[in-house]
């Protein structure tokens, strides 16, 4: 995983070990990864499931993280687990 670009808005663009793009959006609190075969992005933030009072599924949302270091850590963990590790 290596840093390839920093946008004017402060977003960090990384190239993952398997050539996908990882993007950290510090202002919105999200980290996203591109798909292998397309231009779509999906969020890798922690998913929180909220259940109703009777224990049934209510709704879910992605937890926002505004700490840039933690967002980059999410990308690094994703890279190590799903993209084949680090390229030094």
C-alpha positions in Angstrom: 0.0 0.0 0.0 1.4 3.4 -1.0 0.2 6.9 -1.0 -0.3 8.2 -4.5 -2.2 11.5 -4.2 -3.5 14.0 -1.7 -6.4 16.1 -3.0 -7.0 19.8 -2.4 -9.8 18.8 0.0 -7.3 16.6 2.1 -8.5 13.2 0.8 -5.7 10.6 0.8 -5.5 8.2 -2.2 -3.6 4.9 -1.8 -2.7 2.2 -4.2 -3.4 -1.1 -2.5 -1.2 -4.2 -3.0 -3.5 -5.7 -5.6 -3.7 -2.4 -7.6 -7.1 -1.3 -6.2 -7.5 2.3 -5.0 -8.2 3.1 -1.3 -9.4 6.5 -0.4 -9.6 8.2 3.0 -12.1 11.0 3.5 -11.1 12.7 6.8 -13.8 15.4 6.6 -16.7 12.9 6.2 -15.1 10.1 8.3 -15.2 7.3 5.7 -12.7 5.0 4.2 -13.5 3.4 0.8 -12.0 0.8 -1.5 -12.5 0.5 -5.2 -13.8 -2.8 -6.6 -11.4 -5.1 -8.6 -13.3 -4.8 -11.8 -15.1 -1.5 -11.8 -15.1 2.1 -10.7 -17.5 1.5 -7.8 -16.3 2.2 -4.2 -17.5 0.4 -1.1 -17.1 1.5 2.5 -14.9 -0.4 5.0 -16.0 1.5 8.1 -17.3 -0.7 10.9 -20.9 -1.7 10.4 -23.2 -1.2 13.4 -26.5 -3.2 13.5 -29.2 -1.7 15.7 -31.9 -4.1 16.8 -35.5 -3.3 17.8 -36.8 -3.9 21.3 -38.0 -7.4 20.5 -34.6 -8.4 19.1 -35.5 -8.3 15.5 -33.3 -6.5 12.9 -33.9 -2.8 12.9 -31.4 -1.0 10.8 -27.6 -0.6 10.3 -25.2 2.2 9.6 -21.4 2.6 9.1 -19.6 4.2 12.1 -17.8 7.4 11.1 -14.2 7.8 12.2 -12.7 11.4 12.0 -9.2 10.4 13.1 -7.1 10.3 9.9 -4.6 7.9 11.5 -7.4 5.4 12.4 -8.8 5.7 8.9 -5.4 4.9 7.3 -5.2 2.0 9.8 -8.5 0.6 8.5 -7.0 0.7 5.0 -3.8 -1.0 6.1 -5.7 -3.8 7.9 -7.9 -4.3 4.8 -4.7 -4.4 2.6 -3.0 -7.0 4.9 -6.2 -9.1 5.1 -7.6 -8.9 1.6 -5.1 -7.5 -0.9 -2.0 -9.7 -0.3 -0.1 -7.6 2.2 2.4 -4.8 1.9 4.6 -4.0 -1.0 7.8 -2.5 0.2 
